[in-house]
Amino acid sequence: MAKSLSQQFHEYVEKACGEGGCEKMLADYHVHTQFSDDSTMPMEEAVLQAMAMGLEEICFTEHIDYGVKTDLNCNCDKYFRELRRCRDMWGDKLKIRSGMEFGMQIHTVELFQETFDKYPFDFIILSCHEVEDLEFWNYEFQQGRSQDEYNRRYYEEILNVVKKYNDYSVLGHLDMIRRYDRNGDYPFEKVRDIVEEILRQVIDKGKGIEVNTSCFRYHLPDLTPGREILRLYRQMGGEIITIGSDAHTPKWIGWESAGVQEELRELGFNGLYTFENMKPVRHELAG
């Protein structure tokens, strides 16, 4: 006899947390499933894991990177069909939000605008995964540039994009270039001026930034973005902030969310945000 959905759920709880369940966490707003080219995780499996981990909300933010991935981008029609199916099954137990991670470059803005206008998104992460159609993870972008050159060029691209494009919710993993820097940790003071310009655009337009907890998975020495950026954002009046695991497999969903909330409180933040219909919803930080 096939197991009921309720049985499946309780088995996930016991497997992930033991019979006592898990400590409550609020939300994971950066998750990739089978609709992203670098994940095979079924959306329903992610939903079950999110409930097992005690999350109240999850947002599926699949990859779209026009200019680089071409046929590997998320199929939004299939994505929304599966999202609706999961909501029908589990929506009374978990808020399931529709999202996307736009890996945007200045020359691809119009393509992303067309996608955004076509679908009912709750949340959009605006990220920078490549510049001039050259990706970071394979070091094509960094090749032939000095450490100063590729760091500044990275932030310049983000600044140009946020000046032009407005239909997003938060900036994703703002200092991600640090993960792909073979020349060592680049001093924040060397890019503070341009990061401050980016944050001013974000704050003035009522947008936010995320804390991406993949920093723990990659054993980075700082949060993503780093504490200096988070502190600057708060000092400048920034309030809207989300937490996302950037999970591509079930075990990372909700990873370090509770600990990051404690860090945010220490950095001066008072609230955490989720999104519905592209509008921010404020929650008290845990603890």
N, C-alpha and C positions, 0 to 999 in steps of 0.2 A: 504494500500500500504506500502511495506517495505521501511524503511528509507534508503536513499543513504549513502554511506560512508562519503561523504562530510557533510551531515546533522548530522551524528553521531559525527564527529569531532567537528563541531561548537557547538553542545550541550555539549560536554565535556569541551570545552573552557569556555563556559558561566557558567557551573556548578562549575568548579574549580576556575575560576578567575573573573567571572563577564564579562560584555560586553566589558570592556576595555582590556581584555587579561592579560597576566602575564609579570612580569619583566624577561628579558632574562637570562637564565642560560645555561651553556655549555653542560654538559653531566652527566649521571648517569651510573657509571661503576660497579654497584653491585646490581643486581635485580634478584629476584627469582619468577618464575611463576609456573604453574601447573605441570611443569616437575621436580620440587623439592618436596620432601616428606612433607615439612612443609608449602607449599603454595598451594592455589587453584586458584590463579589469572590467568585468561586467558591471553596469551601473547598479543593478539590483544588489550585487554583492557589496558594493560600496555603501549602499543604503543600509543593509543589514549590519555592516561593521560600524557605521556611524551610530546606529541605535545601540549597538552593543557597548560602544565607548561612552554612551551617555550624552551624545551631542543632541542639541535641540534643533539645529539647522545644518544643512549641508548645501553647498553651491557647486555645481559641476561646471568647470571652466575649461572647456576643451580648446585645443590649439587651433588658431588660424594665423598663418604667417604668409601673407601674400608677398610675392616677389621671390620666394625661396622654395616653399614646399609644393606649390602648384596643386597636384592631384592628391597630396597627403593631408590637406586641410580637412577639418571637421565637416561632415555632411550634416548640415543643420536640420534638414527635413527629417532624417532618420533619428537624429539626436532628440528632437522635440517629441517624436512619436514615443520613444522609449522613456523620456522624462515624464510624459503624461501617464504612461502605463505604471511607472513606479509611484507617481503621486496617487493614482487610483488605488493601489495596493497598500501604500504605507503613509499616505499623506496625513492620516489622523494621528500618527505617532511621531512623525518627523517632518519639519518644514523642508521641502526640497525646492531649491531655487534654481532658476535657469541663468546660466552665465556663459561667458566665453573669455578666453585670454587672447587678446589681439596683440600679436607680435608686430608692431607697426613701425614703418619707416616713413620718412617724409614723402617719398614718391608713391607710397601705397595708401595714403590717407583716403582717397576717393573710393577705393575698393572696399575699405572697411566701413565707410559711411553707408554704402549700398547694402552691405550685410546687416548693419545695425538697424537700418530703416525697415528691413523686411521682416524681422522677427521680434517677438515679445520678451526681450531680455529683462531680467531683474538686476543684473550686475555685470559689469565689464571690467576686467583687469587690463590695463594698458601697460604693455611690457616692451622691452627692447631686447630682441634676441639676435639681431644682425644689423649691420650698417652697410650701406652700398651693396646689399645682397651678399655680404660676406659674414659668415657665422663666427661666433666666438668659440664654441666648444671644440671646433677643429683647428682653431688658431689661424684661420685664413684672414680674418680681420686684423689681427695683431701683426701678422707677418709684414716685414718691411717698415714697420712703424716703431718709434721709440716708445718707452713706457709713458712718457708725457703725452705723446701724440695720440696713442690709442685711448688713453683714459679721457682726455679732453674731448676727443672726437665722439666718443660714446655719449658723454653727457650733452654735448652740443646737439646730437641727433634727438635725444629725449626732449631737450628744450624746444627745438624747432617743432617737434610734433605736438607738444602740449600747448604751444602758442596757436596752432592751427586747428587741432581736433578737440571737441568738447564732450562727445558722447561716451564718456567712460566714468567709472566710479572711483577706482584707486589706481595708483601706479604700483606695478608689481616689482618685487625684488629690485629696488631702485639702484643698488650698487652691485648688481650681479657680475659686472666685469671683473670684480675682485676674485671671483671663483676661478677665472681663466687668465690669471696674471702670473706667468712663469717668472717674472722678475721680482716677485715678492710683494709685500703689502705696500700699496701706494699711499703716501701721506694724504690724509683728508684735506689738510689745509691747502694743498695745491689745487684742489677742485672745489673748495668751499664756495667760491664766488659764483660758479655756475650752478652748483647744487642749490644755493640760496635762490637764484633766479627761478629754477625749476619749482622749488617749493612755494615761492611767491605766486607763481601761476596757478599751482594746485589749490592753494588756500583761497586766493581771490575768486576762483571759479567754483568754490564750494565742493571741491573734490577731496580725495584722501590718499593715503598710502597704506600698503600692507606690511605686516611683519610676516616674512616667509620662513617657516620653521624648518625648511630643508637645510638650513645652516647647521643644525644638529646632525642631520643625516650625513652631510658632507664633512663633518668635523672641522668646521670653520672656526676661527678664533673669536668671532664676534657674531652678533645677530645680523640678519639680512632684512632691511638695511642696517648698517652699523649703529651703535648707540650714539655716536656723534651726530649722525643724520637725524635720528629719532629725537635727540635732545634739541637740535636746532629747529626741527619742525614744530616741536611743542613751544619753544621760546618765541617762534614767529607767530604763534596763535593757532597752529594746526591742531585739530581735534579728531577729525574723521580717520579712523584706523581700523583695519580688519586683520584677522589672523588666518593664515592659510598654510596648510602642510605641504602643498605642491605634491600630494601623494599620487603615485601611479600604480600602487599596489595597496591592498586593504590594510596591511599592518601599519602603514604610516598615517592613516586617517586620524585626525585629531592630535597628532604628535606634538607634545610639549605645549599644548594650548594653555593649560592652567599655569605653568611656570612662566610663560611669556606674559600672561596677564599680571602676574606679580611684578615682573620687570617693568611693564608699562606704568604701573602705579608708582614705582620708584622713580621713573623718569618724568613724572608729573602729569600723566594722563589720568583722566577720571572716568572715561567711558570707552566702550567697545562698540563697534557698529556692524550691523547686518544691513541688507538691502532688500527692498521689495519694489518692483516696478521702477527701478533705477533711483529710488528715493532712500536716503540713509535713515536707519532706525537705530536710536541710541539705547545701549544697555549699560548697566552698572558693571564695573569690573569685578571679577570674582575675588573673594577674600575680604 
